[in-house]
Amino acid sequence: MKDVTITVNGETIKARVEPRLTLADFLRDQRRLTGTHLGCEQGACGTCTVLLSNEPVRSCLVFAVACDGQPVQSIEGFADDPVMSSLRIAFKEEHALQCGFCTPGMLVTARDIVLRSKDDDEKRVRTELAGNLCRCTGYMGIVSAVRRVIRERLARGPA
Amino acid sequence: MAGKGIGARLLRKEDDRHLHGRGRFVGDMAPSGMKEVAFVRSPVAHARIRRIVKPEGAEDRVFTLDDLTGVKLIRANSKLPTYKPSDYPVLATGKVRFVGEPIAMCVGDTRAEAEDLAQEVVVDFEDLPPVADMLKAREPGAALVHEQWGSNIALETWRDDDIDAVAAKAAFKVTQECRMARQAMVPMEGKGVLAEWDERQGQLIVHTSTQVPHLIRSGLAEHLGIEERQVRVIAPDVGGGFGFKCVLQPEEVAVCWLARKTRSPIRYLEDRREHLTAAANAREHHYTVTAYTDQRGKILAIDAVVHVDVGAYSVWPFTSCLEAAQAGGNLPGPYIIPTYRVHTYTMATNKPPLSPYRGVARPSVCFAMDLTIDAIARAVGREPYEVRLENLVPASAMPYTNITKKFFDSGDYPESLKRAAKLIGFEAIRERQKKPERDGRLIGVGFATYTEQTAHGTSVFSAWGIPLVPGYEQAMVRLMPDGGLEVRVGVQSHGQGMETTLAQIASEVLTIDPAHISVTHGDTGLTPFSTGTYASRSIVMAGGAVSRASKILVERIMRIGAHLMQVGQADVRVADGRVVGPKSSVDFREIGRVWYKNPEELPANVDLGGVEVTTGYRPNPDTGTFAYSSHAVVVALDPDTGVVELLDYVVVEDCGTMVNPMIVDGQTYGGVAQGIGTALYEEVPYDSEGQPLASTFLDYLLPGATDVPSIRIDHTVSPSPHTEFGIKGMGEGGAIAPPASIANAINDALRPLGAEVNRTPMTPKRVLAAILAAKARKSAA
């Protein structure tokens, strides 16, 4: 067991964890933040994507002990984030979700894409989304929503 | 409610919780005292179990079938004459019959501890030769999956028209062989089940990731040997199903037994490896189709032999018969087939049981039939598009009863194909193909057209004789004291958006704003009985029931409203949530107030059923609605690498009246993406020892955002004459045509090379192999 200090959605958490405990299981089982979903636990589907020190990571591949001293942001932690708010509206209006299971990870990835994008080029957006699998939507609504938020953000100018 | 009822592109009620990570899936639930289980699974495909050794000191935390007192073997019966049911043990006993078959259940405080324990269990096997391939399974001397059967044939069906007479006068005889690979269904959420015993109710409360909660209640009660009233099944948010979650899983039974025995909450969450290798297998079919045609390619007869690899056991309740029964019945597709002979063999092998996946047999039969149409076109020297058009059932023949007695209720199939050709720019592509592409790739265009029998009811399922036959679908609607509405249905929505669309249907009748209508589904304790969500049935059946119940309720509301205004009931109507009379109107809130709080104001002749109605619905005829669609696709194929890119994909779709066009399109996009997966990427290959070769998402490829093109959809609307509002089911349809349309496009591209593909997934390796084989044939000749 190892003692760690992890800032989760702005709250500093001191915890004692097994070395084999993943960040995903730490969030879901210990913090009861169940918005982060597990789709494969093989690092391939992107469903469990969260921000670790502001970078998207697959929380099924990261051990909690490796997050010691770092901030983590999960889907529950974006209440005041303007890009996430725009994405939520666009995802709903563009029908970018059906069962909703991949949605939290998809949103965390989408937000990162939006923040880095200087254009709404469809091919690039699809390539950047390729690490997040969705089985329901055929990606149509997701691609539309992400491109729309990029356009809206570019039109407004840098915040 | 103007603009929010049937036909409105209403945004979904279910979205907000998911967008905030507040959905509630089985894996999100963890009652205090919960324990988790992991299963010891067979590492070999076929073996006798000599001995199972529990770890010392952990004997009370490891369970084998011998421990599961009172638990019955899962036996899915069918009335089909040649069917051989299998006894599917919840935990393997005597033999293991596929890699991944559960042998023992281990329990721990966490999944990790349960897995640690599972690793310490020792199983001693005596290897048996495996049956790894459905065609070899029929060969003499093949090992037997179930010795008592005497062969590996689980079901044999046939229909014998006199082919020889037709063959004698046919101008062309064309034989097409094809094979659809075994694949997995892969909802992003795997199976999950959490069972706990409620002492107060004397009831097992089972939260399970299922499409069919009422069926699972029956299945659990039957296999645990307890009464149905002692089981309540709740499907919370379910992260996709696609058919996998409409059958009873052995793990579900085992977990429930343990929860009842120990009185502790017990949870099992399937991991992805378990899902891919041990559970959600689907599709594996092989066809040999011989068509007899006239000079122009008009089909005179079809003669087909079908093999289906159903794996080791028959799933409850849909059985191993469903695939072959559908394959034989639906192979003629949307085409006029005057003479038809078919023989189907349902083969048991040492692989996981086959479960019904989106479209069930129809993607396979569409693949077989539409490849055959293109083969006919090549043989007679005409455009596949024209040969297809000529063989489709014309609009003038509707309604049409086809050779297998499918009753096509309405539609214009040729118009659908014509529109698809126009949208894809068929003639322009033919022009483009005349010149070589700058990048050296080959361009191809392909079509496929299908009908999708949906929401088929009692008469169809009773003929198959499965354990549970769907009947009158029920719904409950209840006006609340404040004028809002509760809708309760026994189906389950897991992405289809029925919390929204069923509210739209109720709103259409009752004029209450959908914002004030809540839909409760997926809980046997709260909803009327339903066989659940499968076979693209819910919007027709549950939607129809909601409509009928709402129509009864609106009459009762109008009677009370007319009395309050002191006018005749004939003089009132409803609009915007009000009963409107000649001079005044009353809000539904008033109706609610009077019924619940001031009954002294009610009319003397008030209906004592009050302001809630439960009623049943079944269309007449109940043989199913026939949605249909034509798909067209353009591919670019690299002849040096075999890589196929989809340049354009067009769907012309007709599902009758659309309740919510946004959701219809969403279902179509998602279905097509899954069909693209079947066509190009997805396969669980097995080696000759019956070992699965794809067990992670690194070797089982799902289509990602770069693999699915921007799909274009056009609609025609041919309402069903037999359903409420003319609605037809359509959820599975998108997945049916892509393997066929893409194969036809690839073969169109390969035509200059004389190569053809006929097997899914059409991976670069398979495409390249077809090209090399054609080259070898050429140089030999």
HADDOCK unambig.tbl for C-alpha pairs under 7 A between the chains (distance, minus, plus):
assign (segid A and resid 34 and name CA) (segid B and resid 28 and name CA) 5.50 0.50 0.50
assign (segid A and resid 35 and name CA) (segid B and resid 21 and name CA) 3.87 0.50 0.50
assign (segid A and resid 35 and name CA) (segid B and resid 22 and name CA) 5.97 0.50 0.50
assign (segid A and resid 39 and name CA) (segid B and resid 188 and name CA) 5.38 0.50 0.50
assign (segid A and resid 39 and name CA) (segid B and resid 189 and name CA) 5.92 0.50 0.50
assign (segid A and resid 40 and name CA) (segid B and resid 271 and name CA) 6.81 0.50 0.50
assign (segid A and resid 40 and name CA) (segid B and resid 272 and name CA) 5.02 0.50 0.50
assign (segid A and resid 42 and name CA) (segid B and resid 696 and name CA) 6.91 0.50 0.50
assign (segid A and resid 44 and name CA) (segid B and resid 697 and name CA) 5.93 0.50 0.50
assign (segid A and resid 44 and name CA) (segid B and resid 698 and name CA) 6.76 0.50 0.50
assign (segid A and resid 75 and name CA) (segid B and resid 20 and name CA) 6.47 0.50 0.50
assign (segid A and resid 75 and name CA) (segid B and resid 21 and name CA) 5.88 0.50 0.50
assign (segid A and resid 76 and name CA) (segid B and resid 20 and name CA) 6.47 0.50 0.50
assign (segid A and resid 76 and name CA) (segid B and resid 21 and name CA) 6.35 0.50 0.50
assign (segid A and resid 88 and name CA) (segid B and resid 19 and name CA) 6.04 0.50 0.50
assign (segid A and resid 92 and name CA) (segid B and resid 11 and name CA) 6.79 0.50 0.50
assign (segid A and resid 92 and name CA) (segid B and resid 15 and name CA) 6.29 0.50 0.50
assign (segid A and resid 93 and name CA) (segid B and resid 11 and name CA) 6.47 0.50 0.50
assign (segid A and resid 95 and name CA) (segid B and resid 666 and name CA) 6.99 0.50 0.50
assign (segid A and resid 98 and name CA) (segid B and resid 495 and name CA) 4.07 0.50 0.50
assign (segid A and resid 98 and name CA) (segid B and resid 496 and name CA) 6.43 0.50 0.50
assign (segid A and resid 98 and name CA) (segid B and resid 497 and name CA) 6.99 0.50 0.50
assign (segid A and resid 99 and name CA) (segid B and resid 238 and name CA) 6.75 0.50 0.50
assign (segid A and resid 99 and name CA) (segid B and resid 239 and name CA) 5.02 0.50 0.50
assign (segid A and resid 99 and name CA) (segid B and resid 240 and name CA) 5.55 0.50 0.50
assign (segid A and resid 99 and name CA) (segid B and resid 494 and name CA) 5.30 0.50 0.50
assign (segid A and resid 99 and name CA) (segid B and resid 495 and name CA) 3.67 0.50 0.50
assign (segid A and resid 100 and name CA) (segid B and resid 18 and name CA) 5.24 0.50 0.50
assign (segid A and resid 100 and name CA) (segid B and resid 239 and name CA) 6.56 0.50 0.50
assign (segid A and resid 101 and name CA) (segid B and resid 188 and name CA) 6.46 0.50 0.50
assign (segid A and resid 101 and name CA) (segid B and resid 189 and name CA) 6.53 0.50 0.50
assign (segid A and resid 101 and name CA) (segid B and resid 239 and name CA) 5.11 0.50 0.50
assign (segid A and resid 102 and name CA) (segid B and resid 188 and name CA) 6.77 0.50 0.50
assign (segid A and resid 103 and name CA) (segid B and resid 18 and name CA) 6.65 0.50 0.50
assign (segid A and resid 103 and name CA) (segid B and resid 19 and name CA) 6.47 0.50 0.50
assign (segid A and resid 104 and name CA) (segid B and resid 19 and name CA) 6.45 0.50 0.50
assign (segid A and resid 104 and name CA) (segid B and resid 21 and name CA) 5.79 0.50 0.50
assign (segid A and resid 126 and name CA) (segid B and resid 705 and name CA) 5.11 0.50 0.50
assign (segid A and resid 126 and name CA) (segid B and resid 706 and name CA) 5.27 0.50 0.50
assign (segid A and resid 127 and name CA) (segid B and resid 705 and name CA) 6.91 0.50 0.50
assign (segid A and resid 127 and name CA) (segid B and resid 706 and name CA) 5.76 0.50 0.50
assign (segid A and resid 129 and name CA) (segid B and resid 705 and name CA) 6.14 0.50 0.50
assign (segid A and resid 130 and name CA) (segid B and resid 704 and name CA) 5.24 0.50 0.50
assign (segid A and resid 130 and name CA) (segid B and resid 705 and name CA) 5.13 0.50 0.50
assign (segid A and resid 130 and name CA) (segid B and resid 706 and name CA) 6.15 0.50 0.50
assign (segid A and resid 133 and name CA) (segid B and resid 704 and name CA) 5.84 0.50 0.50
assign (segid A and resid 135 and name CA) (segid B and resid 187 and name CA) 6.18 0.50 0.50
assign (segid A and resid 135 and name CA) (segid B and resid 188 and name CA) 6.34 0.50 0.50
assign (segid A and resid 135 and name CA) (segid B and resid 670 and name CA) 6.98 0.50 0.50
assign (segid A and resid 136 and name CA) (segid B and resid 670 and name CA) 4.83 0.50 0.50
assign (segid A and resid 137 and name CA) (segid B and resid 666 and name CA) 5.98 0.50 0.50
assign (segid A and resid 137 and name CA) (segid B and resid 669 and name CA) 6.00 0.50 0.50
assign (segid A and resid 137 and name CA) (segid B and resid 670 and name CA) 4.28 0.50 0.50
assign (segid A and resid 138 and name CA) (segid B and resid 669 and name CA) 5.11 0.50 0.50
assign (segid A and resid 138 and name CA) (segid B and resid 670 and name CA) 4.27 0.50 0.50
assign (segid A and resid 138 and name CA) (segid B and resid 673 and name CA) 4.87 0.50 0.50
assign (segid A and resid 138 and name CA) (segid B and resid 708 and name CA) 6.72 0.50 0.50
assign (segid A and resid 139 and name CA) (segid B and resid 705 and name CA) 5.78 0.50 0.50
assign (segid A and resid 140 and name CA) (segid B and resid 669 and name CA) 6.97 0.50 0.50
assign (segid A and resid 140 and name CA) (segid B and resid 710 and name CA) 6.65 0.50 0.50
